[in-house]
Each structure stands twice: as C-alpha cells, then as structure tokens.
Amino acid sequence: MIPWLLEALQCLMTLILAPALIGFVRLLKARLQGRRGAPLVQSYRDLAKLLSKERVVSTQASWIFRAAPLVLFASTLVASLLIPLVAAPLPFDRVGDLIVVVYLLLLGTFFLALAGLDTGSPFGGMGASREMTIAALAEPTIALAIFGMGAGAGSTNLGEIVARTLANPGSTLSSGHLMAFAALFIVMLAECGRLPVDNPATHLELTMIHEAMILEYSGPYLALVEWAAQMKFFLFLALLSNLVCPWGVAVALRPGTLSVAVAALIIKLAVLAIGIALLETPCLPSWRSPRRSW
C-alpha cells in the first residue's frame, strides 16, 4: 500500500506546491527589480477567485473549447504519477517512461492550441500558430535529450535513470548528461512560456503566446488552465532536478528517507527557481549607496 500512497502524495504535492513555486519566482523577480512583490499565497488567492467566478463561453465555441481545460489539467496531473518526485521506483514506472511523460505534457498544449483556434478569435489563432511553431522546434530537442539521458542508464524509464544515476554518481558529469540537461532546460523555458521565448507577465500582441490562447477563457475554465500551467512548470523543474541531481530521492520507503526526499526536492526546486528568476531579470538594481552632491 505504501507505494500507492506515495503516488497519491506526488499528485497532492504537485497540486499544492505548483502555485507556491510560481509565486516564489514572481517574488524573487520583484525583489531583484527593487519591488516589494506579491506574497507567496497570491497564486492561491487568484485560483480561488477564478474558481468562484462565472464561466463565460463564446457562442462560436464548440466542445473542444470546453474540453481543453479538462484535458490539459488531467494530462498534467497524470504526468505527475510517472515522475519520481520523492521516491523511485514507483508502481506506475512500468506504465510509462520519459517519452510518455513529455508527450502527456504536450497533449495538453495541443488541445489548448485547438481551443485558441476554436472561437475564431484573431488573438487565439495567432497564439496557437506561435505555440505550434515552438512545439515543432521543441519536440526534436526533447527527443534528443531523452535518448541522451537514457543512453547512460540503458533505459528511458525514469525510475531506472534515477536509480542508476544514484549507483553511479560520476555519470552526471558526463558531457552527454550535461548537454541533455541544457537541452531540457531550454525546452522547459519554451514549453512553460518563460523568457526569452514568451513573457508570462505581458498582454502585448507582439510578445504573448500562452496568454493569447487563453484570452477567451474565464472563471473555472481559466483557473484550470492557469493551475495546469503552474503544475507543468513544477513538473519540468522536478524532472530536471531529479534526473540530473537525484540525490535525496528515496530508494527505501521509510518515513525518515521520505522526509529527506521532500526537503531535498524543495531545495532543488528553489535553486532552479532562483536561476530562472535571475535569467528573467533584465538588469539587476544597483545596491551601491547614492553619490553625495557637494
């Protein structure tokens, strides 16, 4: 029963920690730019507010528009069952591997692009076209990164990659492993709508991709889309941290090792979040004291 409870724990962690991770990145960016920034709980407040609002659907929308948020949310949540967040191996490791995880995440993107086209909105069509262009460029990179990481472990199974990396720590310093990490990191920026590919804080026509596809959504539909985007960001960072630096992932299913695994995951996610915040901050404020005028 313990492995199945761990699968449920991973789903729960993804649902709860994903908004906090996004809020942490936003807070870091605000502090780096000399602003106070919103608190970490602001992401939860936004989701709760959207869930309590009325949904407004265009008369031109078909079933695709209504189904896309559900497919996006469900596929992202299912992907959390296949990624070793705190322990490896897990029961669902036999069901899917790294290829299945990546294409589950891309399945939601595909339906969201269809929803952007469904209402006939010019902004939605523009965003969907840009999203599919980026996906066409990102998918070959994902495939190469997958086989680069799987070559060292002899498998694309995520649990196997983590276990063999823990057994042979020196493999993480190999050129192929590091290049695969760099490729997946760049793909993460593109797939999660981060700078320099997309700007998550803009509504300008020339720069928005993800926002253009979801302009027609409101209420609970918009909450599901936003929550799924936050979970996708969380899972990509967890995938990067545990494949490249799996130390802390529990192999023995004991309370002590699981507590260490949860703490290690939070620390690794925080380190990656700090790196992303630094990358997305165009210029850091000067901390020198102002000059005196005589």
C-alpha positions as CSV (number, residue, x, y, z in Angstrom):
1,M,0.0,0.0,0.0
2,I,2.9,2.4,0.7
3,P,3.9,2.8,-3.0
4,W,0.4,3.6,-4.0
5,L,0.1,6.1,-1.2
6,L,3.3,7.7,-2.5
7,E,1.7,8.1,-5.9
8,A,-1.2,9.9,-4.2
9,L,1.3,12.0,-2.3
10,Q,3.0,13.1,-5.6
11,C,-0.3,14.2,-7.0
12,L,-1.1,16.1,-3.9
13,M,2.4,17.8,-3.8
14,T,2.0,18.8,-7.5
15,L,-1.4,20.3,-6.8
16,I,-0.3,22.2,-3.7
17,L,3.3,23.2,-4.4
18,A,2.9,24.3,-8.0
19,P,1.2,27.7,-7.2
20,A,3.7,28.3,-4.5
21,L,6.6,27.7,-6.9
22,I,5.2,30.2,-9.4
23,G,4.6,32.7,-6.5
24,F,8.2,32.2,-5.4
25,V,9.6,33.0,-8.8
26,R,7.4,36.1,-9.1
27,L,8.5,37.3,-5.6
28,L,12.2,36.8,-6.4
29,K,11.9,38.7,-9.7
30,A,10.1,41.6,-7.9
31,R,12.8,41.8,-5.2
32,L,15.6,41.7,-7.9
33,Q,13.9,44.6,-9.6
34,G,13.6,46.6,-6.4
35,R,9.9,46.0,-5.9
36,R,8.1,44.5,-2.9
37,G,6.2,41.9,-4.9
38,A,3.1,39.9,-4.1
39,P,3.2,37.3,-1.3
40,L,3.5,33.6,-2.0
41,V,-0.2,33.0,-1.3
42,Q,-1.3,35.3,-4.1
43,S,-1.3,32.5,-6.6
44,Y,-3.7,30.5,-4.4
45,R,-5.9,33.6,-4.0
46,D,-6.0,34.1,-7.7
47,L,-7.1,30.5,-8.3
48,A,-9.7,30.6,-5.6
49,K,-11.1,33.9,-7.1
50,L,-11.3,32.4,-10.6
51,L,-13.0,29.2,-9.3
52,S,-15.7,31.3,-7.6
53,K,-16.5,33.3,-10.8
54,E,-19.0,32.6,-13.6
55,R,-17.7,31.0,-16.8
56,V,-18.4,32.9,-20.0
57,V,-18.3,30.9,-23.2
58,S,-18.4,32.3,-26.7
59,T,-21.3,31.4,-28.9
60,Q,-18.8,30.3,-31.6
61,A,-17.1,27.8,-29.3
62,S,-17.6,24.0,-29.7
63,W,-17.0,21.1,-27.3
64,I,-13.2,21.5,-27.9
65,F,-13.2,24.8,-26.1
66,R,-14.9,23.3,-23.0
67,A,-12.9,20.1,-23.1
68,A,-9.4,21.6,-23.5
69,P,-9.0,22.8,-19.9
70,L,-10.1,19.4,-18.5
71,V,-7.7,17.6,-20.9
72,L,-4.9,20.0,-20.1
73,F,-5.4,19.6,-16.3
74,A,-5.9,15.8,-16.4
75,S,-2.9,15.1,-18.6
76,T,-0.6,17.2,-16.5
77,L,-1.9,15.5,-13.3
78,V,-1.4,12.1,-14.8
79,A,2.2,13.0,-15.7
80,S,2.9,13.7,-12.0
81,L,2.3,10.0,-11.4
82,L,5.1,9.0,-13.7
83,I,7.8,11.4,-12.5
84,P,9.8,10.3,-9.4
85,L,9.4,13.4,-7.2
86,V,10.3,11.9,-3.9
87,A,10.8,8.1,-4.4
88,A,11.9,5.6,-7.0
89,P,10.9,3.2,-8.3
90,L,7.1,3.6,-8.1
91,P,4.2,1.4,-9.3
92,F,3.4,3.5,-12.4
93,D,7.1,3.3,-13.6
94,R,6.1,0.2,-15.6
95,V,3.3,2.1,-17.3
96,G,5.2,5.0,-18.8
97,D,8.7,6.4,-19.3
98,L,10.2,9.7,-20.1
99,I,8.7,9.7,-23.6
100,V,5.2,9.2,-22.2
101,V,5.7,12.0,-19.7
102,V,6.8,14.5,-22.3
103,Y,4.0,13.7,-24.7
104,L,1.4,13.8,-21.9
105,L,2.5,17.4,-21.3
106,L,2.5,18.1,-25.0
107,L,-1.0,16.7,-25.3
108,G,-2.4,19.5,-23.2
109,T,-0.6,22.0,-25.2
110,F,-2.1,20.6,-28.4
111,F,-5.7,20.8,-27.0
112,L,-5.0,24.3,-25.8
113,A,-3.9,25.4,-29.3
114,L,-7.1,23.8,-30.7
115,A,-9.1,25.8,-28.2
116,G,-7.4,29.0,-29.2
117,L,-8.5,28.4,-32.8
118,D,-12.0,27.2,-31.9
119,T,-13.6,30.5,-31.1
120,G,-12.3,32.3,-34.2
121,S,-10.5,35.0,-32.2
122,P,-7.6,36.6,-34.1
123,F,-5.5,36.6,-30.9
124,G,-6.3,32.9,-30.2
125,G,-5.3,32.0,-33.8
126,M,-2.1,34.0,-33.5
127,G,-1.2,32.4,-30.2
128,A,-2.0,28.9,-31.4
129,S,0.1,29.4,-34.5
130,R,3.1,30.5,-32.5
131,E,2.7,27.7,-30.0
132,M,2.7,25.1,-32.7
133,T,5.8,26.6,-34.3
134,I,7.6,26.4,-30.9
135,A,6.4,22.9,-30.4
136,A,7.7,21.8,-33.8
137,L,11.1,23.1,-32.8
138,A,11.0,21.8,-29.2
139,E,9.9,18.2,-29.9
140,P,13.1,17.1,-31.8
141,T,15.1,18.7,-28.9
142,I,13.1,16.8,-26.4
143,A,13.7,13.5,-28.3
144,L,17.4,14.0,-28.4
145,A,17.6,15.0,-24.8
146,I,15.5,11.9,-23.8
147,F,17.8,9.5,-25.7
148,G,20.9,11.3,-24.4
149,M,19.8,10.7,-20.8
150,G,18.5,7.2,-21.5
151,A,21.7,6.1,-23.2
152,G,23.7,6.3,-20.0
153,A,21.2,4.4,-18.0
154,G,20.3,2.0,-20.8
155,S,16.6,2.8,-20.4
156,T,14.2,5.7,-20.8
157,N,12.3,4.6,-17.6
158,L,12.5,7.4,-15.1
159,G,12.9,5.2,-12.1
160,E,15.8,3.3,-13.8
161,I,17.6,6.6,-14.7
162,V,17.3,7.8,-11.2
163,A,18.4,4.5,-9.6
164,R,21.4,4.1,-12.0
165,T,22.5,7.7,-11.5
166,L,22.5,7.2,-7.7
167,A,24.5,4.0,-8.2
168,N,27.0,5.8,-10.5
169,P,27.2,9.5,-9.5
170,G,30.0,10.2,-11.8
171,S,27.7,9.8,-14.8
172,T,26.1,13.1,-14.0
173,L,29.3,14.9,-15.0
174,S,29.5,13.3,-18.4
175,S,29.2,15.6,-21.4
176,G,26.1,13.8,-22.8
177,H,24.3,14.1,-19.5
178,L,25.1,17.8,-19.1
179,M,24.1,18.6,-22.7
180,A,20.8,16.7,-22.2
181,F,20.2,18.8,-19.1
182,A,20.9,22.0,-21.0
183,A,18.6,21.0,-23.9
184,L,15.7,20.1,-21.5
185,F,16.2,23.4,-19.6
186,I,15.8,25.3,-22.9
187,V,12.8,23.3,-23.8
188,M,11.3,24.0,-20.4
189,L,11.6,27.7,-21.0
190,A,9.8,27.3,-24.3
191,E,7.1,24.9,-23.1
192,C,6.3,26.8,-19.9
193,G,6.1,30.2,-21.6
194,R,9.1,31.7,-19.9
195,L,11.6,34.3,-21.1
196,P,13.2,34.7,-23.7
197,V,10.6,32.6,-25.6
198,D,7.5,34.0,-24.1
199,N,6.8,36.6,-21.4
200,P,4.4,35.3,-18.6
201,A,3.7,38.9,-17.4
202,T,2.6,40.6,-20.6
203,H,-0.5,41.2,-22.7
204,L,1.2,42.8,-25.6
205,E,0.3,41.5,-29.0
206,L,3.8,41.1,-30.3
207,T,5.1,39.1,-27.3
208,M,2.3,36.9,-25.9
209,I,1.9,33.3,-26.9
210,H,0.3,31.5,-23.9
211,E,-1.9,34.4,-22.9
212,A,-3.2,34.8,-26.5
213,M,-4.6,31.3,-26.5
214,I,-6.5,31.7,-23.2
215,L,-7.9,35.2,-23.6
216,E,-11.4,33.7,-24.2
217,Y,-11.4,31.7,-21.0
218,S,-12.9,32.9,-17.7
219,G,-14.0,31.5,-14.3
220,P,-13.3,27.9,-13.5
221,Y,-12.0,27.2,-17.1
222,L,-9.3,29.8,-16.7
223,A,-8.5,28.5,-13.2
224,L,-7.9,25.0,-14.6
225,V,-5.7,26.4,-17.4
226,E,-3.6,28.5,-15.1
227,W,-3.3,25.7,-12.5
228,A,-2.2,23.2,-15.2
229,A,0.4,25.7,-16.4
230,Q,1.7,26.0,-12.9
231,M,1.8,22.2,-12.5
232,K,3.6,21.9,-15.8
233,F,6.3,24.3,-14.7
234,F,6.6,22.4,-11.4
235,L,6.9,19.0,-13.1
236,F,9.5,20.3,-15.6
237,L,11.7,21.7,-12.8
238,A,11.3,18.4,-10.8
239,L,12.2,16.4,-13.8
240,L,15.3,18.4,-14.4
241,S,16.4,18.4,-10.8
242,N,15.8,14.6,-10.1
243,L,17.2,13.4,-13.4
244,V,20.4,15.4,-13.2
245,C,20.8,15.6,-9.4
246,P,18.8,12.7,-8.0
247,W,20.4,12.8,-4.5
248,G,17.7,12.9,-1.9
249,V,15.3,10.7,-3.8
250,A,14.1,7.9,-1.5
251,V,15.0,4.4,-2.6
252,A,14.0,2.8,0.7
253,L,10.4,3.7,1.6
254,R,10.9,4.7,5.2
255,P,9.5,7.8,7.0
256,G,13.0,9.3,7.5
257,T,14.1,8.9,3.9
258,L,10.8,10.2,2.6
259,S,11.1,13.3,4.8
260,V,14.6,13.9,3.5
261,A,13.3,13.4,-0.1
262,V,10.6,16.0,0.3
263,A,13.1,18.5,1.8
264,A,15.7,17.8,-1.0
265,L,13.1,18.3,-3.7
266,I,12.0,21.7,-2.2
267,I,15.7,22.8,-2.0
268,K,16.4,21.8,-5.6
269,L,13.3,23.5,-6.9
270,A,14.2,26.6,-5.0
271,V,17.7,26.6,-6.6
272,L,16.3,26.2,-10.1
273,A,13.7,28.9,-9.4
274,I,16.4,31.3,-8.3
275,G,18.3,30.6,-11.5
276,I,15.2,31.3,-13.6
277,A,14.4,34.5,-11.7
278,L,18.0,35.7,-12.4
279,L,17.7,34.7,-16.0
280,E,14.4,36.6,-16.5
281,T,15.5,39.8,-14.7
282,P,16.9,42.0,-17.5
283,C,19.0,44.2,-15.2
284,L,19.7,44.0,-11.5
285,P,19.3,47.2,-9.5
286,S,22.5,48.8,-8.2
287,W,22.9,48.3,-4.5
288,R,25.6,51.0,-4.1
289,S,24.8,53.9,-2.0
290,P,23.9,57.1,-3.9
291,R,26.6,59.6,-4.6
292,R,26.6,62.7,-2.5
293,S,26.4,66.0,-4.3
294,W,28.7,68.7,-2.9
